[in-house]
Amino acid sequence: MTETKFTPRVFSGIQPSGNLHLGNYLGALKRFVDMQGPEMETVYCMVDLHAITVWQDPKELAHSTRELCAGFIAAGIDPEQSILFNQSQVPEHAQLAWIFNCVARMGWMQRMTQWKDKAGKNQQNASLGLFAYPSLMAADILIYHATHVPVGEDQKQHLELTRDIAIKFNNDFGVDFFPVTEPVIEGAATRVMSLRDGTKKMSKSDPSDMSRINMTDGADAIAQKIRKAKTDPDALPSEIDGLEGRPDARNLINIYAALADQSVEQVLADVGGKQFGEFKPMLAELAVAKLSPISSEMARLMNDQAEIDRILARGAERARIIAEPILRQTYDIVGVVSSARG
């Protein structure tokens, strides 16, 4: 069997579940922007079908999808350079997911950490969609033959399952059709933590708005949240080992490094010995400079939602140009199309 040469292509997506925050920006959007360029095609998606694995208010979901699109563009995603669309407009995602439901094994799904966390002890009352979520995620990626996926640490297990599905499909049918996708997990802040508790991930579901910086926050709110972020009484270290056992300090340093496009080591070399009273204003100034233009541009874009819909529709057309022939070839490999043709 000859080895297939796949076009270098990046795919990633974010759920439009509302309240886009700093963790989404540093862990995903900023990295998506950095990957734009002539070296690889970039395909970015609002995964609205994933969002409905748990109940969503329909009007809020539609609003959140448009707001997320505005966030993508305001952060620097160029909808002409990258393909930008929402998942439900490209039916090939769900169609390939059914094929993958028949390839993936129950045991693989039951091992998924996010399934255990989200379904909890009441698994019998969770939706089948939540259980099969990783199969749809695999289809999202492989319907474009994506070779690279920028993901956070919390999605690494799902990407490993995507690789397992690709390998099993190829082995089952004696083909080299789906690529074994490479995860791209890099940067100083791939996992941004709460400003109120450095041991917990920054989350839109945290009841305290002070725990996160929302991408819709203005300059004053951004600065205030950083000034009030939890810290410890010790000075900042000059070496990375000095952050051991100091989750709040580590979180703020990671955020600074990611916003400044520096390594943690570079930041500590500059700020080692400073107290938080001196460091926090530096971080606040940097965060305002980087983030407030994004929130302003998001607000501007949301004033013309018809234009956002046009961008998404055009992106879906471009996505289907890639996805439709890959699905057709998948059907031919499996035999469902050829048998239907007689």
C-alpha positions, 0 to 999 in steps of 0.5 A: 500500500503506497503512502498518501501525501496529504495536503498540509491543512489545519483544522480546529473549532470552538463551541459557540456556548457564549462568553468568549474569554481570555482562555479561549483567546490564548488557548485557541484563537491567538494560536489559530491566527498565528497558524495562518500563512502560505505554509498550510491551509487553515480551516476554522469552525464554530462547532454548533452541533457539539454545543447542542449535546447539552440543551441550549436556548435556540436564540442564545445559541444563534447569537453566540455563534455570530458572536464567536464568528465576530471574535474569530475575525476581531482576533485576526482570522482573515475570512478570505485567507482562512475558511471560517464557517459554522459546523451545521452548514456543512452536512458532511460533518454529521454524515462522516460522524455516522461512519465513524460511529460504526468504526469507533468502539464503545470502550473507547468512548467510555474512557473519555475523561470529558464524558465521565466529567460531564455525564457524572454519576447520572450517565443514563440520563445524558444524551447519546450525542454527548457520549458520541461527541468524540466521533463527531469531533473526529469527523470535523477534523478528518472530513478535511483530511486535516494534518494538524490540529491546534488543541488545548491539553483538555482536548488531547484525549479526543485527538488521540481518539481521532487518530485511533479512528483514522488508523482503524478505518484505514486498517479495516478497509486496507487503505491509506485514506485518512491522515493520522492527525498531529496535535499542536499543543504549544505556547505559554498559556495553552491552559489559562486558569481562573483569576480567583483560583489558579488551580481551576481552569478559567471558565464561563460557568464560574459564578464569579465574573471576576474569575475571567476576562471576557473578550467583550470586556472593556479596558476598565474591566480588564484592568480591574480584574487583573488588579484584583486577581489572586496572588501570594505574598512572595516576590516573583522568582527569576527562575521557572522552578520558583513558580513551583507550588505557586499556581496563582503566580504561575497563571499570571506569568503564563498570561503575560508571556502569552500576550507578550509572545515571550517564553516564561523564562524570558518574562521571569528574567525581566520581572524576577524580584518584583512584587505583585504590586509592581507586576500587576500594572504591567500585566494590566497595561499589556492586557488592555493593549492587546485585548480591548481592540478585540472587544471593540472590533467584536462590538462593531462586527456584531452591529452588522449581523447580516454581514456575519451571516454572509461570511459564514455562508461563504465559508461553508461553501468553501468548506464543502468544496473540500469536504464533499469529495472526501465524503464521497470517497469514504462512501465508496471505500465503505461500499454504501454508495457503490451498493446503492448504485447497484 
